[in-house]
Each structure stands twice: as C-alpha cells, then as structure tokens.
Amino acid sequence: MSSYSDVKVKVDVSRITGSCLHAWRYIGYDECNYTQMPEGEELISKFGALPDAPYYIRTHHLLCTGNGRGTYKWGSTNVYTEDDRGNPVYTWETLDEILDAYVKHHCKPFFELGFMPMGLVHPAFFENHPSWDRYRAYRHEGWATPPKDYGKWYELIFRVVAHCVERYGKQEVLTWYWELWNEPDISYWKGTVEEFCKLYDYTEAAVHAALDEAMLGGPATCGPIPGNAAHDFLNKFLSHCSQETNYVTGKQGTRLDFITFHAKGGGFPFRINAPKETPSVKRLLSQVKLGMETVQRHGLSDREIVLSEADPDGWAAGGRFDNANMNFRNTEYFASYIASSYRQIETLALSMKMDVRPLAWTFVFPGERCFEGTRAFSTQGIDKAVFNLFKVYARSGRHYLSFESSHEKDALCYADDYGSEEEPEVSGMATKSDDGKIGILIYSHHDNWDKVQDFKVTLEINHLPNHGKVAIRHYRIDRSHSNAYTEWVRQGRPNFPTPQQYAAIKSKDQLEFLEPPQEVPLSNSTLVMEFQLPTHAVSWIEVQPGT
C-alpha cells in the first residue's frame, strides 16, 4: 500500500477562464535608503530582469528629514527643509537616486507620500526639547504628526509630483501609484482620523493639480478585524471620501482612485526562547475579506484594492535571533505560504467580483548575518526559496486555464486559525502564454511547518494540441531544490560564510529542475504526469506543444 496520499489535478487547455494579471508584482520595505546600497540595487535589478517586469516598489520615509543613511525602520531624503526664516527649501538629490534606481531597472514606484518632514512639524512639538535633542524627538514621533501648515503640505506634494513629471515624463508617471501615508491607525499617525482625512484632501488636491490623471489612494491601514482600530479607521476614511465634506473644496466627497489596507497572518515579537508559533493563512484571509466587505458597503467595489502589505507576519526587520519562529522565512515554508495565501486572496476576490492585489513587504537587509531570518528575498546576495517562487510567477502566461485539484481548500472554512485538523492544501493555477506554452503551478501548504505528509500527484492535462511531441520542464522548490538554506545548514550555519562555503551555498539559490527536461510523444490530446510532492513545496511545470 502506498505511503503517499493521492491528489488528482486536472488542467483543461481548451478552457480559458480569465486574464492572468500578474497581480503579485508588488514589493516593499521600510528603509528607503537601502535602495541606493549595493544589495538593494542588486535585488531591484533582479526583479527588473524578470520577464513580467515592471514590479511596483513601495517604501517608507520618502519625505522624512535626516542624513540619508538607511537603518532599521528608518530613512530620509531631505526633500523638504526650511531656512531660518521658515521658507521652504527643496532638495531632490536623494529622492532622485531612489526613483532613478527603480526606473533604471525597469520597475516603477508605488510612491508612499510620507512621512512628515521635520520642517513641517508644529513648533509646539519641540517646546520641551533643547536644540540638541530635537532631532531625536523628531525621529521618535515627530515624523508622525499632522503638518503645522496644510498649505505648505499641499505645496510640497504638488512640487514632488511636478518634479517627477519633469524628470521622468508624464506618460511614465501616469503608470505609478501614489499612496498617502502608512498605517495611520497606529503610532505612524499622531493625529485624529479627521486630521488624516483633512491631510488626504489636501494631498488629493495637490497630486491632481500637478497631474490630473495620476492614481492616488489610501489609507494603508493595518489589517481590519471586527471592532479593532484599523477597521474603524478604514470605515471612517471611506465614509469621508464617499460622502462627507471635502476640507479643500467644501463639496461632498474626495476622489479616491484605489484603496489600500494591510493584512498579516500573525505576529512574533522579540522573545528569547519563544514557544513555537506559526503564521495563519486564515487570519490573513479573514482581514482581506472584512476589508473588501467594508469597501463594498461604501459603494466603492469598482476600485482596485492593493494590500500594500500582505505578509505571513508583522515584523519585517526581526529575525531568528529576535524570535526563533522567524526562521520560517529562510525556508521553503515561506514560498508555500505565499503561494497559498495569494491563491486564496485571488479566489476570494473573484468570488466577490473585485480586483485585489497583494504586496509583499519583503526586500533585503544589508549587512545582516547569513540567513538572519528577516523578511527578505535574499541574504548576503544569496536568493532565498521565496524569491524563486517569484521567478516562477514571472514565467506565467497571460491567460488562466481551467485548473481543478482534489485537495483544494478554503482557509476561511477551517475549524481553527491554522487548519490543525486539515490535511495540507494542494492547489495552484494553470496559465497559457501567447506562444502556446502551458505553465502549471502546484503547491502544497500547511500552516504547521512541522507537518510531514507526502502526496502522489497525478496531473492530467487535457485538450493539448496534438503535434506529436511536447517538451516538459519541471521545476521544484522544496527542502532539497531551489533552496540555498538547506545547503547553508549543511555547511554548518555560518553567520559569515568563508569563500568556499559561500560558493557552495550560492550554487543552490536558483530555480532547479526536479528532473531533467524531456520531450515525450503525444498520442492524443491528453498528457498524464505523476510525481511526488511533499508538504511545503511548489512545482512549476512548463509544457510546450509542437516541439
């Protein structure tokens, strides 16, 4: 008797079920000045080289005041300062370096308009701070305050957009996203909801005065949960935009081109000797569903929704030394979690007839120890398994095909947050490129990373054009494939590998075949493949008819 559970997957090449919009092409990070560092620009160039580029890149602190050096959870550009008489001084050098890096590497800004420049913080904030202590106070919370002068804020935003149009051209900037602030429902905003709505109205007026067709959205609130501050803030903001008095025009409502909020599958704080905790797909999906329902209630379901942070957990800069549970980010688990949560988000969005796009708040942390466990796509220049998932995504076609799996799951129906009593989910997607290439993604995921269960997958591809042969390429991400972390463990877990260790680890950081490429005869229009799939794995199968 087989020790494997059987899974049946069927793909019908003759049935196109919709357009594959490559809605995963969104990434982001806190520290805007990491962009100009060698590790940051190298990673951006890798995303820009993917076949489905451009990728949209969001980062914090683009309007903050400081020395332009990136550190954990902080960055600055000095776009806006004031002279001794209180007159604005605009300096574009650092901002241009950041945006140039995106555009040069065939990516695009998801321009987060925040946070408050030191020159726009109300003088009363600094009254109890001597001159030498004012910057520390600004770094602590001044950047999160409302502006001392909404007119000066308007002028800042107008000039930022106008400068970008002048530097990059109108047609380029029209393809960018503009978003106000980040998580104003928590400590990122020290004002009231009403003051934030006022800030949005002034921002909207300025953005569209500079470029009327520009896409502006918000409010980038945290994951909505019934009764929490994030849900209340999102609800009030949408109500303001849809029916309340505009602070600038005095008319009803404010233009909102798209809507953003966040969703997280868990949270792991600093804790030495932390007990085991895992992320939850259900928790993340529940937040997405509530946010979508809130958007619907305000009559805004025709707006695109960007989950401008959609992640397994909430602390990007924390790693395995802060909480041992963070180590999942180094492994194949991170890839299977993203594959599962992104598919579940898209399935939910289709069922509610809405357009929802997740943004991975994941980048790189220069100078870290090897496989630090931060939420990063690479470590010391070594690509992690999760980045290999995005390389797989990038190979997808533009047309969805009918895909059915006997082990599909709806995480919202789990009895508990983690699907503890459920078997692993085995699902995926199938796409077709304009040249006829078929791409099939099949993943297995369970929220418990210690869950060990193997599957015998029988993949049946029907209605292939019968040209005598098909070429098959089968890539795999699991513990043994496309996974430099496993080699790092084999090398003794060095925080700073020797050149020999580094070369061995680096050699395992690209997409790998599960088996050698092959050409097989096709006697009719059906191809049947069988293979084994462990829990926490992703298979990518390319089938090219007519070779």
C-alpha positions, 0 to 999 in steps of 0.5 A: 500500500502506498505511503503517499496520499493521492491528489488528482489535478486536472488542467483543461487547455481548451478552457480559458477562464480569465486574464492572468494579471500578474497581480503579485508584482508588488514589493516593499520595505521600510528603509528607503535608503537601502535602495541606493546600497549595493544589495538593494540595487542588486535585488531591484535589478533582479526583479527588473530582469524578470520577464513580467517586469515592471514590479511596483516598489513601495517604501517608507520615509520618502519625505522624512528629514535626516542624513540619508543613511538607511537603518532599521525602520528608518530613512530620509531624503531631505526633500523638504527643509526650511531656512531660518526664516521658515521658507521652504527649501527643496532638495531632490538629490536623494529622492532622485537616486531612489526613483532613478534606481527603480526606473533604471531597472525597469520597475516603477514606484508605488510612491508612499507620500510620507512621512512628515518632514521635520520642517513641517512639524508644529513648533509646539512639538519641540517646546520641551526639547533643547536644540540638541535633542530635537532631532531625536524627538523628531525621529521618535514621533515627530515624523508622525504628526499632522503638518503645522501648515496644510498649505505648505503640505499641499505645496510640497506634494504638488512640487514632488509630483511636478518634479517627477513629471519633469524628470521622468515624463508624464506618460511614465508617471501616469503608470505609478501609484501614489499612496498617502501615508502608512498605517495611520491607525497606529503610532505612524499617525499622531493625529485624529482620523479627521486630521488624516482625512483633512491631510488626504484632501489636501494631498488629493488636491495637490497630486491632481493639480500637478497631474490630473490623471495620476492614481492616488489612494489610501489609507494603508491601514493595518489589517481590519478585524471586527471592532479593532482600530484599523477597521474603524479607521478604514470605515471612517476614511471611506465614509469621508471620501464617499460622502462627507465634506471635502476640507479643500473644496467644501463639496461632498466627497474626495476622489479616491482612485484605489484603496489600500489596507494591510493584512498579516497572518500573525505576529512574533515579537522579540522573545528569547526562547519563544514557544513555537508559533506559526503564521495563519493563512486564515487570519490573513484571509479573514482581514482581506475579506472584512476589508473588501466587505467594508469597501463594498458597503461604501459603494466603492467595489469598482476600485482596485484594492492593493494590500500594500502589505500582505505578509505571513507576519508583522515584523519585517526587520526581526529575525531568528535571533529576535524570535526563533519562529522567524526562521520560517522565512529562510525556508521553503515554508515561506514560498508555500505560504505565499503561494497559498495565501495569494491563491486564496486572496485571488479566489476570494476576490473573484468570488466577490467580483473585485480586483485585489492585489497583494504586496509583499513587504519583503526586500533585503537587509544589508549587512545582516548575518547569513540567513538572519531570518528577516523578511527578505528575498535574499541574504548576503546576495544569496536568493532565498526559496521565496524569491524563486517562487517569484521567478516562477510567477514571472514565467506565467502566461497571460491567460488562466486555464481551467485548473481543478485539484482534489485537495483544494481548500478554503482557509476561511472554512477551517475549524481553527486559525491554522487548519490543525485538523486539515490535511495540507492544501494542494492547489495552484493555477494553470496559465497559457502564454501567447506562444502556446506554452502551458505553465502549471503551478502546484503547491502544497501548504500547511500552516504547521511547518512541522507537518510531514505528509507526502502526496502522489500527484497525478496531473492530467492535462487535457485538450493539448494540441496534438503535434506529436511531441511536447517538451516538459520542464519541471521545476521544484522548490522544496527542502532539497531544490531551489533552496540555498538554506538547506545547503547553508545548514549543511555547511554548518550555519555560518553567520559569515560564510568563508569563500568556499562555503559561500560558493557552495551555498550560492550554487543552490539559490536558483530555480532547479529542475526536479528532473531533467527536461524531456520531450515525450510523444503525444498520442492524443490530446491528453498528457498524464504526469505523476510525481511526488510532492511533499508538504511545503513545496511548489512545482512549476511545470512548463509544457510546450506543444509542437516541439 
